[in-house]
């Protein structure tokens, strides 16, 4: 009898013990936390990534989907997660459910943008993960790290798609300096992230702990394990309460990211359509080169080079320090190799760096006497205005406010493209919180327009002279540099005055004669307006209208580095030059030389 009672008491003790300490399976599915902190990527504003060059040029936006946001039930989430072909365990609980609902409702637009970006970056992630023999579901870790933005920087200073801290990046052999930050390099950061995650897994032999350590560091995970009761507590959900608050939400957010990136169709988020595939290749650059030089010679947008190579800060490749890998569209790689000398020479003085400077050395150009030829060359640029005495004109740019009435089917993204501004600016100008507009809404658009020379207030030389100070500049006692490098001492004041007066009269006569000649030979160039269509580029327009890229840029107030044009943009196209004008110009240039 006593033995029977003892056995019964022992059985009750085991039962109460089991009831007081739930199993790990129960913890995974029943855990709740109202104070969980979402990763910083959840703070990325909806449609903030829509200005990405890849999304703008390679992805067809979904303009027809009007489906309302739909969520699922806890049972549906659990069943779908269980069906995912993953090595990493994907349990469901209320915290995971909260993150899934956040993605499907509040961050619905962000999910669409990330799906578009994943068309490009996902292939890079998969390649590097497979090289290391890692689970492919880790390709969605950058979703919660950076929202697939290679230029993302956290409040703590982590950067890139995989959000490496500077110390961690350098410990893995990545370069971080003023001109190069390999944390932003999609390939390099993905390669090192795979290696780092592999190292963490070899420490814990549990993927949930390895992912947690990736977020808060192995030190914090080890501390949580000790506080939870020792090395037998090697499971994320068992040490959950002892982890930092953000890390407690990190693994659930990772599970939620895997869910939405695989089951977005079940919730009315339409798959993105790739207009054309972006196929890239790499070349090694061992010269100091600026992105503007590459863009100008290869006739590709600077924004595309930036998107493909975010690791180069300041748009500079310091190839003279060490060789670097440059990513370009595949068809442009051979063009770069063939054109590298021209690329390096293009606007070389603009991007040159001084290698030696002596103290007190002047950087101002040396003025050499040329008998007024330089003045004549400058005056030739004003010859087209000689008839109206428009000797000095100021080309300005002014801000213009326009009112746009929204038409049926338009959205902020379409309107932003039409005016060449960002959707974020339109929302800010019109105090739009959600960024939604409907037919008939009036939107304020602020754009900068260049004022044509004919519309600019002209300042005549007589007016400039009238406002100039009466006192003459003090006489310089320094020697005057003359052609050939010889020097001579300044003559007396009276001799200089006579020579100066004679020189002024002679030059004035020469300038007037040259202006009269140019006025007869040339007329004010005519321009036509052209609305940019799909597939247009400056080079194609120049060939189509029989002009040059530089003439189109000049007519529209563009810099040499401005090679990008937008669909719907109105350009001024200079008239085709006659053969006579060209030959005359060549003769003049030969005479000047």
C-alpha positions as CSV (number, residue, x, y, z in Angstrom):
1,X,0.0,0.0,0.0
2,X,2.8,2.4,1.0
3,X,4.6,1.5,-2.3
4,X,1.4,2.3,-4.2
5,X,1.0,5.7,-2.5
6,X,4.7,6.5,-3.2
7,X,4.3,5.7,-6.8
8,X,1.1,7.8,-7.1
9,X,2.9,10.8,-5.4
10,X,5.8,10.5,-7.8
11,X,3.5,10.4,-10.8
12,X,1.7,13.5,-9.5
13,X,5.0,15.2,-9.0
14,X,6.1,14.6,-12.6
15,X,2.7,15.7,-13.9
16,X,2.9,19.0,-11.9
17,X,6.5,19.5,-13.0
18,X,5.6,19.1,-16.6
19,X,2.6,21.5,-16.3
20,X,4.8,24.1,-14.6
21,X,7.5,23.9,-17.3
22,X,6.0,23.8,-20.8
23,X,7.9,22.1,-23.5
24,X,9.9,24.0,-26.2
25,X,7.2,23.2,-28.7
26,X,4.6,24.9,-26.6
27,X,6.9,27.9,-26.1
28,X,7.5,28.3,-29.8
29,X,3.8,28.5,-30.7
30,X,2.3,30.2,-27.6
31,X,4.9,32.9,-26.8
32,X,3.5,36.5,-26.7
33,X,5.2,39.8,-26.2
34,X,3.6,43.2,-26.5
35,X,6.9,45.1,-26.1
36,X,8.7,43.6,-29.1
37,X,10.7,46.1,-31.2
38,X,10.6,45.8,-35.0
39,X,13.8,46.0,-37.0
40,X,14.8,49.4,-38.5
41,X,13.9,48.2,-42.0
42,X,10.2,48.5,-40.9
43,X,10.7,52.2,-40.7
44,X,11.5,52.5,-44.4
45,X,8.7,54.6,-45.8
46,X,6.3,53.0,-48.3
47,X,7.5,53.7,-51.9
48,X,10.8,55.2,-50.6
49,X,12.7,52.8,-52.8
50,X,10.7,53.7,-56.0
51,X,13.4,56.1,-57.1
52,X,15.8,53.3,-57.4
53,X,17.2,53.2,-61.0
54,X,16.5,49.5,-61.4
55,X,12.8,49.9,-60.4
56,X,12.4,52.9,-62.7
57,X,14.0,51.3,-65.8
58,X,13.7,47.6,-65.5
59,X,10.4,46.9,-63.7
60,X,6.9,47.5,-65.0
61,X,5.0,49.1,-62.1
62,X,1.6,47.7,-61.2
63,X,-0.9,50.5,-62.1
64,X,-4.0,48.4,-62.3
65,X,-4.0,46.5,-59.0
66,X,-6.6,48.1,-56.7
67,X,-7.1,45.0,-54.4
68,X,-7.6,45.9,-50.8
69,X,-5.1,44.6,-48.2
70,X,-6.0,41.2,-47.0
71,X,-4.6,39.2,-44.1
72,X,-4.9,35.6,-43.2
73,X,-5.8,33.6,-40.1
74,X,-3.3,32.2,-37.6
75,X,-4.1,28.7,-38.9
76,X,-3.4,29.7,-42.5
77,X,-0.1,31.3,-41.5
78,X,1.0,28.2,-39.6
79,X,0.0,25.8,-42.3
80,X,1.7,27.8,-45.1
81,X,4.9,28.3,-43.1
82,X,5.0,24.5,-42.4
83,X,4.9,23.9,-46.1
84,X,7.9,26.0,-47.0
85,X,10.8,23.9,-48.2
86,X,13.3,25.2,-45.7
87,X,16.1,23.9,-43.5
88,X,15.6,26.6,-40.9
89,X,12.6,26.0,-38.7
90,X,9.7,28.4,-39.3
91,X,7.3,28.1,-36.3
92,X,4.3,30.3,-36.0
93,X,3.2,32.3,-32.9
94,X,1.5,35.6,-32.2
95,X,4.7,37.7,-32.6
96,X,5.3,36.2,-36.1
97,X,1.7,36.9,-36.9
98,X,2.0,40.5,-36.0
99,X,5.0,41.0,-38.3
100,X,3.2,39.2,-41.2
101,X,0.2,41.5,-40.8
102,X,2.5,44.6,-40.7
103,X,4.0,43.5,-44.0
104,X,0.7,42.8,-45.6
105,X,-1.2,45.9,-44.5
106,X,1.0,48.8,-43.4
107,X,4.1,47.9,-45.5
108,X,2.2,46.6,-48.5
109,X,3.9,49.0,-50.9
110,X,7.3,48.3,-49.4
111,X,6.8,44.6,-50.1
112,X,6.0,45.4,-53.8
113,X,9.2,47.4,-54.1
114,X,11.3,44.7,-52.3
115,X,9.9,42.1,-54.7
116,X,11.1,44.2,-57.6
117,X,14.6,44.7,-56.1
118,X,14.8,41.0,-55.3
119,X,14.6,40.2,-59.0
120,X,18.1,41.6,-59.2
121,X,19.7,41.2,-55.8
122,X,18.2,37.8,-55.1
123,X,20.4,36.1,-57.7
124,X,23.5,37.5,-56.0
125,X,22.3,36.3,-52.6
126,X,21.6,32.8,-53.9
127,X,24.9,32.5,-55.6
128,X,27.0,33.4,-52.6
129,X,24.8,31.3,-50.2
130,X,25.1,28.2,-52.4
131,X,28.9,28.6,-52.6
132,X,29.1,28.3,-48.8
133,X,26.5,25.5,-48.7
134,X,24.1,27.6,-46.7
135,X,20.2,27.4,-46.5
136,X,18.7,29.5,-49.4
137,X,16.0,30.9,-47.1
138,X,18.7,33.2,-45.7
139,X,18.4,35.2,-48.9
140,X,15.5,37.0,-47.2
141,X,17.6,38.2,-44.2
142,X,18.5,41.5,-46.1
143,X,14.7,42.1,-46.3
144,X,14.6,42.8,-42.5
145,X,18.1,44.2,-42.4
146,X,17.9,46.9,-45.1
147,X,14.7,46.5,-47.0
148,X,17.0,45.6,-50.0
149,X,18.5,49.1,-50.1
150,X,22.3,48.8,-50.6
151,X,22.7,52.4,-49.4
152,X,20.8,51.9,-46.1
153,X,22.6,53.1,-42.9
154,X,21.3,52.3,-39.5
155,X,21.3,54.6,-36.5
156,X,24.1,52.5,-35.0
157,X,26.3,53.0,-38.2
158,X,25.6,49.6,-39.9
159,X,25.6,49.9,-43.7
160,X,24.7,48.0,-46.9
161,X,22.2,45.3,-47.8
162,X,23.5,43.0,-44.9
163,X,24.0,45.9,-42.4
164,X,27.6,45.3,-41.4
165,X,29.1,47.4,-38.6
166,X,32.5,48.9,-39.6
167,X,34.5,46.7,-37.1
168,X,32.8,43.5,-38.2
169,X,33.3,44.4,-41.9
170,X,37.0,45.0,-41.4
171,X,37.4,41.9,-39.4
172,X,36.0,40.0,-42.4
173,X,38.5,41.7,-44.7
174,X,36.2,44.3,-46.3
175,X,37.5,47.7,-47.2
176,X,35.9,50.8,-45.5
177,X,37.5,54.2,-46.2
178,X,36.5,57.6,-47.6
179,X,36.2,56.5,-51.2
180,X,35.3,52.8,-50.9
181,X,32.8,51.0,-48.6
182,X,32.6,47.4,-49.5
183,X,29.7,46.9,-47.0
184,X,27.6,48.5,-49.8
185,X,28.9,46.2,-52.5
186,X,26.1,43.6,-53.2
187,X,28.5,40.8,-54.1
188,X,31.2,41.4,-51.5
189,X,28.8,42.0,-48.6
190,X,26.8,38.9,-49.6
191,X,29.9,36.7,-49.8
192,X,31.1,37.8,-46.3
193,X,27.6,37.6,-44.8
194,X,27.4,33.9,-45.9
195,X,30.8,33.2,-44.4
196,X,29.9,35.0,-41.1
197,X,26.6,33.2,-40.8
198,X,28.4,29.9,-41.3
199,X,30.8,30.8,-38.5
200,X,28.0,31.6,-36.2
201,X,26.2,28.3,-37.0
202,X,29.4,26.4,-36.2
203,X,29.3,28.0,-32.8
204,X,25.6,27.3,-31.9
205,X,24.6,24.5,-34.3
206,X,21.2,26.1,-34.3
207,X,20.0,28.5,-37.1
208,X,17.7,30.6,-34.9
209,X,20.6,31.3,-32.5
210,X,23.0,32.0,-35.4
211,X,20.5,34.5,-36.8
212,X,20.0,36.1,-33.4
213,X,23.8,36.4,-33.0
214,X,24.0,38.0,-36.4
215,X,21.7,40.8,-35.1
216,X,23.1,41.4,-31.6
217,X,26.4,39.7,-31.6
218,X,27.6,36.3,-30.1
219,X,28.3,38.0,-26.7
220,X,24.7,38.9,-26.1
221,X,23.5,35.5,-27.1
222,X,26.0,33.8,-24.8
223,X,24.9,36.0,-22.0
224,X,21.3,35.1,-22.6
225,X,22.1,31.4,-22.6
226,X,23.9,31.7,-19.3
227,X,21.0,33.6,-17.7
228,X,18.5,31.1,-19.1
229,X,20.3,28.2,-17.3
230,X,23.3,27.1,-19.3
231,X,24.4,25.3,-22.4
232,X,21.4,23.0,-22.4
233,X,19.2,25.9,-23.4
234,X,20.4,26.1,-27.0
235,X,17.2,27.3,-28.6
236,X,16.1,30.8,-29.4
237,X,12.7,30.5,-27.9
238,X,14.0,29.1,-24.6
239,X,16.3,32.1,-24.1
240,X,13.8,34.6,-25.7
241,X,13.2,36.6,-22.5
242,X,16.9,37.2,-21.9
243,X,17.7,38.6,-25.3
244,X,17.8,42.3,-26.2
245,X,14.4,43.7,-27.1
246,X,15.2,44.2,-30.8
247,X,16.7,40.7,-31.2
248,X,13.5,39.2,-29.7
249,X,11.7,40.6,-32.7
250,X,14.5,39.8,-35.2
251,X,13.9,36.0,-35.7
252,X,10.1,36.4,-35.8
253,X,10.5,39.2,-38.5
254,X,12.8,36.9,-40.5
255,X,10.1,34.2,-40.4
256,X,7.5,36.8,-41.5
257,X,9.8,38.0,-44.3
258,X,10.0,34.4,-45.7
259,X,6.2,34.2,-45.5
260,X,5.4,37.4,-47.4
261,X,8.2,36.9,-50.0
262,X,6.7,33.5,-50.9
263,X,3.0,33.9,-50.3
264,X,2.4,37.6,-51.4
265,X,0.1,36.3,-54.2
266,X,-2.3,34.9,-51.6
267,X,-2.8,38.4,-50.3
268,X,-3.5,40.4,-53.4
269,X,0.0,41.7,-54.0
270,X,0.6,41.3,-57.7
271,X,4.0,40.0,-58.8
272,X,6.3,42.5,-60.4
273,X,6.9,42.3,-64.1
274,X,10.4,42.6,-65.4
275,X,10.4,44.8,-68.6
276,X,13.9,43.6,-69.6
277,X,16.6,41.6,-67.8
278,X,19.6,43.3,-66.4
279,X,22.6,41.2,-67.3
280,X,25.8,42.5,-65.9
281,X,29.5,41.7,-66.0
282,X,32.6,43.0,-64.3
283,X,35.9,44.5,-65.4
284,X,39.0,45.4,-63.4
285,X,39.8,49.1,-63.2
286,X,43.4,50.1,-62.2
287,X,43.0,53.8,-63.0
288,X,41.6,56.8,-61.1
289,X,38.3,57.4,-62.8
290,X,35.0,59.3,-62.1
291,X,31.6,57.9,-62.9
292,X,30.9,61.0,-65.0
293,X,33.8,60.2,-67.3
294,X,32.5,56.7,-67.8
295,X,28.9,57.9,-68.4
296,X,29.9,60.5,-71.0
297,X,32.0,58.2,-73.1
298,X,29.9,55.1,-72.9
299,X,26.6,57.1,-73.1
300,X,25.0,55.4,-70.1
301,X,23.3,57.1,-67.2
302,X,25.4,57.9,-64.1
303,X,22.5,56.7,-62.0
304,X,22.8,53.2,-63.5
305,X,26.5,53.1,-62.7
306,X,25.8,54.2,-59.1
307,X,23.1,51.5,-58.7
308,X,25.4,48.8,-59.9
309,X,28.4,50.0,-57.9
310,X,27.1,51.6,-54.6
311,X,30.4,50.7,-52.9
312,X,32.2,53.6,-54.6
313,X,31.6,56.8,-52.5
314,X,31.7,60.1,-54.3
315,X,31.3,58.4,-57.6
316,X,35.1,57.8,-57.8
317,X,37.0,54.6,-58.5
318,X,40.5,55.0,-56.9
319,X,42.1,52.4,-59.2
320,X,45.5,54.0,-58.9
321,X,45.5,52.8,-55.2
322,X,44.7,49.2,-56.1
323,X,42.6,47.4,-58.7
324,X,38.9,47.5,-58.2
325,X,36.0,45.5,-59.8
326,X,33.5,47.6,-61.7
327,X,30.1,46.2,-62.6
328,X,28.5,47.4,-65.8
329,X,25.7,46.1,-68.2
330,X,27.3,43.2,-70.0
331,X,27.2,44.9,-73.4
332,X,29.1,47.9,-72.0
333,X,32.1,46.0,-70.5
334,X,33.9,45.5,-73.9
335,X,33.1,49.1,-74.7
336,X,34.9,50.2,-71.5
337,X,37.9,48.1,-72.3
338,X,38.2,49.6,-75.8
339,X,37.5,53.1,-74.7
340,X,39.4,53.3,-71.4
341,X,42.0,55.8,-72.7
342,X,39.3,58.1,-73.9
343,X,37.4,57.7,-70.6
344,X,40.6,58.7,-68.6
345,X,41.3,61.7,-70.8
346,X,37.7,63.0,-70.8
347,X,37.6,66.2,-68.7
348,X,40.8,65.0,-67.1
349,X,41.7,68.5,-65.6
350,X,38.3,68.6,-63.9
351,X,39.0,65.4,-62.0
352,X,42.8,65.7,-61.6
353,X,44.4,65.8,-58.2
354,X,47.5,67.7,-57.3
355,X,50.3,65.4,-56.4
356,X,52.7,68.1,-55.2
357,X,52.1,71.7,-54.0
358,X,54.8,74.1,-52.8
359,X,53.8,76.5,-49.9
360,X,52.8,79.9,-51.3
361,X,52.5,78.6,-54.8
362,X,49.6,80.3,-56.7
363,X,47.1,78.1,-58.5
364,X,45.8,80.9,-60.7
365,X,46.5,80.6,-64.4
366,X,49.4,82.5,-65.9
367,X,48.2,85.3,-68.2
368,X,50.2,85.4,-71.4
369,X,50.1,88.3,-73.8
370,X,48.4,87.3,-77.1
371,X,47.8,90.6,-78.7
372,X,44.1,90.4,-77.8
373,X,43.4,87.1,-79.6
374,X,41.8,85.7,-76.4
375,X,39.5,88.7,-76.2
376,X,38.4,88.2,-79.8
377,X,37.7,84.6,-79.1
378,X,35.4,85.5,-76.2
379,X,33.7,88.2,-78.2
380,X,32.9,85.8,-81.0
381,X,30.6,84.0,-78.5
382,X,28.5,87.2,-78.3
383,X,28.4,87.9,-82.0
384,X,24.8,86.6,-82.4
385,X,23.6,89.4,-80.1
386,X,25.6,92.2,-81.7
387,X,22.7,93.6,-83.7
388,X,20.7,94.4,-80.5
389,X,23.8,95.4,-78.5
390,X,23.1,92.5,-76.2
391,X,26.7,92.2,-75.0
392,X,26.2,90.5,-71.6
393,X,23.3,88.2,-70.7
394,X,22.7,86.2,-67.6
395,X,21.3,82.7,-68.1
396,X,19.3,82.0,-65.0
397,X,17.2,79.2,-63.5
398,X,14.0,80.0,-61.6
399,X,11.6,78.0,-59.5
400,X,8.1,77.7,-60.9
401,X,5.0,76.5,-59.1
402,X,2.5,74.7,-61.3
403,X,-0.9,73.2,-60.5
404,X,-1.5,69.6,-61.8
405,X,-5.1,68.3,-61.9
406,X,-5.0,64.5,-61.4
407,X,-6.7,62.6,-64.3
408,X,-8.2,59.2,-64.2
409,X,-5.7,56.4,-63.5
410,X,-2.9,58.7,-62.5
411,X,-0.8,58.1,-59.4
412,X,1.9,60.1,-57.6
413,X,4.6,58.1,-59.2
414,X,3.3,58.8,-62.8
415,X,3.0,62.5,-62.0
416,X,6.5,62.6,-60.5
417,X,8.0,61.1,-63.7
418,X,6.1,63.6,-65.8
419,X,7.6,66.6,-64.1
420,X,11.0,65.1,-63.4
421,X,10.6,65.3,-59.6
422,X,10.4,62.7,-56.8
423,X,7.2,61.3,-55.4
424,X,8.4,62.2,-51.9
425,X,8.6,65.9,-52.8
426,X,5.1,65.9,-54.2
427,X,3.8,64.4,-51.0
428,X,5.7,67.0,-49.0
429,X,4.6,70.0,-51.1
430,X,0.9,68.9,-50.8
431,X,1.1,67.6,-47.2
432,X,0.0,64.1,-48.2
433,X,0.5,61.5,-45.5
434,X,-0.6,58.4,-47.4
435,X,0.5,59.4,-50.9
436,X,-2.8,58.5,-52.5
437,X,-4.6,60.8,-55.0
438,X,-7.9,60.6,-56.9
439,X,-9.2,62.1,-60.1
440,X,-9.8,65.8,-59.8
441,X,-7.3,66.5,-57.0
442,X,-5.1,69.6,-57.6
443,X,-1.4,69.1,-56.7
444,X,1.2,71.8,-56.4
445,X,4.4,71.0,-58.3
446,X,7.6,72.9,-57.9
447,X,10.0,72.7,-60.8
448,X,13.1,74.7,-61.8
449,X,12.9,76.0,-65.4
450,X,15.8,77.6,-67.3
451,X,15.0,81.0,-68.7
452,X,15.9,81.3,-72.4
453,X,18.4,84.0,-73.3
454,X,15.7,86.0,-75.1
455,X,13.7,86.2,-71.9
456,X,16.6,87.3,-69.7
457,X,17.1,90.9,-68.7
458,X,20.0,92.1,-70.7
459,X,22.8,94.1,-69.1
460,X,24.5,96.4,-71.6
461,X,28.2,97.3,-71.4
462,X,27.3,101.0,-70.9
463,X,25.2,100.1,-67.8
464,X,28.1,98.0,-66.4
465,X,30.5,100.9,-66.9
466,X,28.1,103.3,-65.2
467,X,27.9,101.2,-62.1
468,X,31.6,100.4,-62.0
469,X,33.8,102.1,-59.3
470,X,35.5,105.3,-60.5
471,X,38.8,104.7,-59.0
472,X,41.3,102.8,-61.2
473,X,43.1,99.7,-59.9
474,X,46.4,100.3,-58.3
475,X,49.4,99.9,-60.6
476,X,51.1,96.5,-60.3
477,X,54.8,96.5,-59.9
478,X,55.3,92.8,-60.7
479,X,56.9,91.9,-64.1
480,X,54.5,91.2,-66.9
481,X,54.7,87.8,-68.5
482,X,55.0,87.9,-72.3
483,X,54.9,85.2,-75.0
484,X,57.9,82.9,-74.9
485,X,58.5,83.3,-71.1
486,X,60.6,86.5,-71.3
487,X,59.9,89.3,-68.8
488,X,60.2,93.1,-69.0
489,X,59.9,95.8,-66.5
490,X,56.8,98.1,-66.6
491,X,57.3,101.4,-68.4
492,X,56.6,104.8,-67.0
493,X,53.0,105.8,-66.3
494,X,52.6,108.1,-69.2
495,X,54.0,105.6,-71.7
496,X,51.7,102.9,-70.3
497,X,48.7,105.2,-70.6
498,X,49.4,106.0,-74.3
499,X,50.0,102.4,-75.1
500,X,46.9,101.3,-73.3
501,X,44.7,103.9,-75.1
502,X,46.1,102.9,-78.5
503,X,45.6,99.2,-77.7
504,X,42.0,99.8,-76.7
505,X,41.2,101.6,-79.9
506,X,42.9,99.0,-82.0
507,X,41.2,96.1,-80.3
508,X,37.8,97.8,-80.5
509,X,38.2,98.2,-84.2
510,X,39.2,94.6,-84.6
511,X,36.3,93.3,-82.5
512,X,33.8,95.5,-84.3
513,X,35.1,94.2,-87.7
514,X,34.9,90.6,-86.5
515,X,31.4,91.1,-85.2
516,X,30.2,92.7,-88.4
517,X,31.7,89.8,-90.4
518,X,30.1,87.2,-88.1
519,X,26.7,88.9,-88.2
520,X,26.6,88.7,-92.0
521,X,27.7,85.1,-92.0
522,X,25.6,83.7,-89.2
523,X,22.1,84.1,-87.9
524,X,20.6,83.3,-84.6
525,X,20.3,79.5,-84.4
526,X,16.8,78.2,-84.5
527,X,15.5,75.4,-82.1
528,X,12.6,73.1,-82.2
529,X,10.8,71.5,-79.3
530,X,10.9,67.7,-78.9
531,X,9.1,65.5,-76.4
532,X,11.3,62.6,-75.2
533,X,9.9,59.2,-76.0
534,X,10.8,55.7,-74.8
535,X,14.1,54.6,-76.1
536,X,15.4,58.1,-76.8
537,X,18.9,59.1,-75.7
538,X,21.0,62.3,-76.4
539,X,23.2,60.4,-78.8
540,X,20.2,59.1,-80.8
541,X,18.5,62.5,-80.9
542,X,21.7,64.1,-82.1
543,X,22.0,61.7,-85.0
544,X,18.3,62.0,-85.8
545,X,18.3,65.8,-86.0
546,X,21.8,66.2,-87.5
547,X,23.3,67.9,-84.5
548,X,25.6,67.0,-81.7
549,X,25.1,66.0,-78.1
550,X,27.0,69.0,-76.8
551,X,24.8,71.4,-78.8
552,X,21.7,69.8,-77.4
553,X,23.1,70.1,-73.9
554,X,24.0,73.7,-74.4
555,X,20.6,74.5,-75.8
556,X,18.9,73.1,-72.7
557,X,21.4,74.5,-70.2
558,X,22.8,71.0,-69.4
559,X,26.3,70.2,-68.2
560,X,28.5,67.8,-70.1
561,X,27.9,65.2,-67.4
562,X,24.1,65.5,-67.7
563,X,23.4,62.5,-70.0
564,X,20.1,61.3,-68.7
565,X,16.8,62.4,-70.2
566,X,13.3,61.4,-69.0
567,X,10.3,60.2,-70.9
568,X,7.9,63.1,-71.4
569,X,10.6,65.7,-71.0
570,X,10.6,68.6,-73.5
571,X,14.0,69.4,-75.1
572,X,15.1,72.2,-77.4
573,X,16.8,70.7,-80.5
574,X,19.2,73.0,-82.3
575,X,18.8,73.3,-86.1
576,X,21.0,71.3,-88.3
577,X,24.2,73.2,-89.2
578,X,24.9,73.8,-92.9
579,X,28.0,72.5,-94.5
580,X,29.1,76.0,-95.2
581,X,29.0,77.0,-91.6
582,X,30.9,73.9,-90.6
583,X,33.7,74.6,-93.1
584,X,33.9,78.2,-92.0
585,X,34.2,77.2,-88.4
586,X,37.0,74.8,-89.2
587,X,38.9,77.5,-91.1
588,X,38.5,79.9,-88.2
589,X,39.7,77.3,-85.7
590,X,42.8,76.6,-87.9
591,X,43.6,80.3,-88.1
592,X,43.4,80.6,-84.3
593,X,45.8,77.7,-83.8
